Amino acid sequence: MEKVRWRDLKHMDLPPGGDAILFVLPQSRWHYAVPCTIHSLNSQPIFMAIMLTLTLIAIGLCFFYHSWLPTFLVIEIAVLLPAYFIYAAFSDYNIVKKYGGMLRTDKNGLYYVARDGQGRYTDSIGWPWRDIRLIWFYKRSITIGIIDTEGNTIDFVLPTDNPGRCRNHLLHHWWLAAHGMVPEMQPYLYSTEERAAMEEFIAARFGQPDTIVHDKYFTNVRIDIAVIKPSEERPYYTLCTIGAGAYPMQVPYKEYIDGEMENRAEYIVYLPPEWNVTGKGHWRKENDWPADYLRVFAQEPELHSTVSLAGRTLRFDEPPAPSTEAMGMAYAHPLPDLQQPTRTDLPTGYSIGFLQMVFTNKWETRLLQTIELHGDNILKVLFRNGGMPEATSPEGRAREYAEALLRHFRQIAPPTEEFPG
């Protein structure tokens, strides 16, 4: 067992960094109760010394006086006291298990993460790194000691199968906080588990990416783009960001709790199959502007402290390229059904929503900015020439939505000989 105090960090070198970690309650109550009991006995040395002394005295009285009272004291101290700690751990486990609770540590500190009635993750309460005063590192668990705003001490027992990695993660961010370097100012990045889960979800939901274009010039949010080629089922290119969801938007509390929007989002753009996405000269502005704007506006919530939601419209100062009439962009729910939002729960305690970016011309942008912000208004713009969809099946709606979306994009960005698509 290793015990590290806040003041000890001043004499340490910067420990290696670690990913964000979610400590999930084990399936067995005993796997939770045992480390809790060990910590309870270990973290009270004076109390345990007194109990040990009384135990030795009781044993001595048993030998010399053959009295049942000292024997009872021995049984009470040696059996009932640990049993009480186990019972208390069982009670805590049942409460946390009932509400789907778990603990997450990232660059912002320690959070108690719970699920709401819809199964979405919510960060109900958190403590910054400066509130952590003491950490015990055991063989199979870690215990974090926190002093809250009222001066009370709270211990969180975290069972783990990878104590080495958890130790590096905890000490790294804790060390930064102790040296006044504010871990919160580090870039917003997915952890290893979050990144893998996000790529797996994109492959299952939108198609296997043919390539992932990495962001080499990111500042505070790294935005990579997964490129999914057209297929028979989805006859269009799908460009999807990976990384934007690491930033938590300041979503109004009511809208977030009611499930109307997520506070983290990734963004998607659909392009016609003839568009030059990965071919020769794809990096030219007339071909690459959709991907450029996808990355730029994926960072917009962090740069301007705004919120992305379906129905919102943004206006451009000028067209992204001479080959397009696009003067704005509207957010919508992604295909195949624009009326159904897409969301995934990452294994480390975040819920990520997906939003589609629909480019609009000057007239459409003004129209969408003057009417009530609602996702249905975007549908009316998409279908204004062909009528609203008549299909009732999800497959039929998806096909009509895709056709209208591609037809709309070709109207505002028609291929030309000078600027081929």
N, C-alpha and C positions, 0 to 999 in steps of 0.2 A: 504494500500500500504506500502511495506517495501523496503527500499533502502539500499543496502550493497555496501560499497566501498572496494577497495583492502586493504587499511590500516586497515579496521575493522576486517579482517580475522586473524590478529595477536592476537586478544583478544578473539577469539572463540575457543571452543573445536572442534575436528574433527567431522564434521557432518556425519551422516550415509551415506554409499555408495549408489549409484544408478546405474541402468543399462544405457547402451547407449540409447539415445533417439533421435527419428526423429520427427521433427516438420513439419507436412505436412500442406500446405495451406488449409484453410477451403473452402468448396464448394461455399459459399456465399461471395461476395466481402464485404458486410456489416460486416460480422463477423471478417473480417480482418481490415476493415477501422475503426471501432469503437475503438478497443484497440490502433491502431496507433494514432488516434485523441486524445484519452485520454492521451497517453504518450506525444504527442507533446505539449499539453497544460500544463501537469504536470511537464515536464522536463525543462521548461523555466520560472522559478518563477519571475525573475526580469522583463522579458518582459511582463509576464501576469500581474504583479503588475502595470506596467505602463499603460497597456491597461485597467485595471480595474479603475485606477485613471481617465484616459481620459473618460471612460464610465460614471463615476459618475459626472464629470464636464459637459459632454454633456447632461446628464439628467437634471442637475441643470439649464443649459442654456435654455433647453426646457421649464421648468416651469416659469422661470423669464422673458424670452424674446420672448417666443412663436415663435421661429425661426425654419425654416425647416432644416437649416444646421446642428445644433446639433443633430436633429433627424436622419438625414442621417448618421452622424458619429456613432450614437448608432447602427443603423442597420448594418453598415459596420463592426463595431467591434464585435457585438454580433452574427452576422449571416455569413457574408462573410468570416471572418477569419477562423472559424471552417469549413466552406464549402471548403475553400482552402485546409485545412489539409485533409479533406475527399477526395477531388479530387486527391491530391498527393498520398494518400493511394490507391485509385482506380488504378492510373497509375502504381504504383509499383506492385500491385497485378496482373494486366494484363500482365506485362512483365514477372514476375516470372512464372505465370501460362502458358504462351506461351511456355516457354522452359522447362517445367516440373520441375521447381526448388523446392527445399526443403532444410531445415536446419537440420544438424545432430550434436549432441554433444556426444563425447565419451572421453576416457582418453587422447586423443591427442589434444583435443580442439574443436573448432567450425568449421564446414565445410559447405560451400554452395555446395549442391549436385544437380547435373543436370543429365538429360538423354540425351544420344546421339541419332542419327538417327535410331539405331537398338533397342532402348528401354533399353539399358544397363545403369546402374548407373555409373556415373563418378564423382569423387571428383575434382571439377574444381579449388577450392581455399579454403584455410583454415587458421585459426588463432590459435596459441597455447594459452594455458590458461594464460600465462603471459601477453598476449596482452589485456586481458579483465580487465578493470579498474572499472567498475560499473555495477551493476545488480539491476533492479527494479522488484519487485515481486508484481504483481497485482492479483486481484481475479480470472480473467479468462485469464491472459496472463503474459508473462515474457518478459522483454526487456533487452538485453545485450548490454552494451556500450563497444566498442573496440577502442583502439588507434593503428593505423597501423604503418608500418615502417617509414612513412613520417610525423608522428605526427598528422594525421587527425583523427577525432572522427567519428565513424560509429555506428549507433544504429540498432539493429536487433530486431524486434517485433515478438514474438513467441506466437501465440494463443495456449492454451492448456486446456484440460478438466481435467487434473490431476496436478494442480500446486504444490501440496505437494510433490509428487514423483519427479517432475522436480526440485524443490528447493533443495531437498536432493542431487540429482545427480550433479547439478551445483556447489553447495557449497562444496561438498566433493572433487572433482578434483581441484577446484579453490583453496581450502584451502591447498591441498598438494603442488600445484605450489607455493603458497605464502610462504610456509615453506621450500622451496628448496628440496622437496622430489620427484620431477619429476614424475608426473603421468604416463608419457610414459613408465616408467620402470616396471609398473605393468603387470601381466600376460595378454596374449591375450585371451579373453573369449567372447563367444556370450552373447548378452543380453537375457533377458527372452523371448522377442518376437522373436528374431532371432533363439533361440534354438527350440522354439515351431514350427516355420515355417520350419526349417530344418528337424525336425522329421516328420512333415506332408508331406513334399515333398518326403522324402525317402520312406515313406509308400505308397504314390501314384505312385511313379516312379519305385521302385524296390521291393516293397512288405512290408507288415506290419512286423516290427521287432519282433522276438520272445523274445529277451532280448537285453539289452544294457549293455555292460561291461564297467564300469566306470574306468577311469584312476586315480589311487590313488597316483601315484608317478610323476605327471607332474611337470615341472619346469616353463617354460615361455609360453607354449602352452598346453592346456589340450586336450588330444585325447581320447575320448570315442569311442567304436566300437559297432555299431548296427549289430546284427546277425539275418539274415533272412533265415529261413529254406527253403529247397527245396519244390517246389509245382509242380503241373501238368503243369502249364504254364512256370515255370522257374525251371527245374529239377536240381538245383545246389544250394549250399550255397552261400549267398551273405554277405560279411563282408564289412561294410561301416563306415568310420570314421565320427565322429561328433565333430567338434571343430577346425580342422586344418584350415578351412576357415576364422577363426577369425584373422589370421595373414596375412597382406598384403605383397605379394612378390614384389620384385623390377623388375616388368615387364617393358621392354623397352617401351617408350611412344608410338612409332609408332605402335608396335604390339598390344598394349592395345587399342588404339583409333581405329585401323582398325578392331578390334573384333577378331583378330587371337588367342588371349588367354586372360584369366581372370587373375587378380592379386591375386585372392583368390581361393583355391581349396580344395575339399575333395577327398578322395581316396578309391578305391574299390578293393577287391580281390574276385574272384569266385573260389569255391572249389567243387570237386566232391561230389555227395550226400552220398557216403560211407565214406567220411572223418570224422574223430572223432573231431567234433567241440565243442559239448557240452556234450558228453557222459562221461563215467567213464574213468578217466585218461587223459582227454583232455588237462590238464594243462602241461603234459609232453612235453619236448622240441620237440620230434619227431612229435607231433601232433599240438603243439601251435606255431611253428615257423612262419607260414604264418601271423598269427595275430600279432606276435611280430614284424615282419619286416614291416607290414602295419603301425603299430604305430610309429616305429622308423623312417621310411622314410617319414612319414607324417610330422614329425618335422624337417626333413632335410633342407627345405628352410629357416626356421628361424635360425637353428643352424649354417648354413654355407652360409647364404645370397645368396642362389641359386634360380633358377626358375624351376618349374615343368611344363613340356609341353609334349604333345603327340609326341612320337618318341624318346624322350631322353632315354638313357640307362645308368644304373649304374652297376658297377662291385663289387662283394664281394671279400673279402680277403680269405674267406674259406666258405664251404657250411654251411648253417644255422643249419643243423642237419646231423648226419650220414646217415639218411634215405633218403636223397635227393641229387641229382646232381646239384641243382640250384647254379649257380655262378654269377648270375646277375639278373637284373630286368629292364624291359622296361615299359614306360608309354604309354597307348593307351586310346582311347575313350571307355567308358563303353558299355556293352551290353544294349539293344538287337542289336544295329547296331553300329559296331565299327567305321563306317565312319561318324557318326553324333555325334558331341559333345553334352554333356548334361550340362545345365546351369539353375540356378534358381536365381530370384531376391528376396532377403530378404526384409521384410517390412521396415527395418531401413536403407536402402540406400546402400546395398552391392550386387554385382553380384558374385555368387559362381559357379565355374566350377567343373566338376567331371572327374576324371581320373582313369583308371583301371591300376593296377599293374600286369604285366605279368612276371612271373619268367622264366628265361632262363638258359640253361646249359652253360658250358664253351665255346663251339664252337659258339653257338648262340650269346653269349654276345660279343665275339670278332668280329663276323660278323656285328652285329648291330652297334658296335662302329666304324667300319671302313667305313661303307657306309653312304650315306647322311641320316641325321636324318629326317625321314618322317614316318607318321603313317602307310603307305602302306607297308613299309618294315617289320613291325611286322606281318601284315597279311600274307605276303609271308612265314615267319617263321612258323606261325601257320598251314598253309595249304600245307607245302612242301611235306607231305606224301600223302595227299588226293586230291591235286589239289585245285585251287582257286574256290570259291563258284560259282555255276551256277544259283542259285535261283534269281529271279528278284523281287519278292515281299518282303516287309520288314519282314514279318513273316518267309518266307523261309530263308532269309539271317540270321535272328536272330537264327534260329534253326541250320544252318550250322556253324555259328560262335561259338555257344555254344558247339556243338559237337567237333569242332576242338580245342577249348580252353581247354575243359576237357581232351580230348585225349592227348594234349600236356602236361598238368600238370601231368597226370598219367605216362607219359614217364620219366619225370625228378624226380618224387617223387612216385615211385611204392610202393604199400603196401607190406610189408614183414611180415613173422611170428615174427621176432624179434622186428620190429617196425611197428605195424599195423597202417593202415591209419584211 
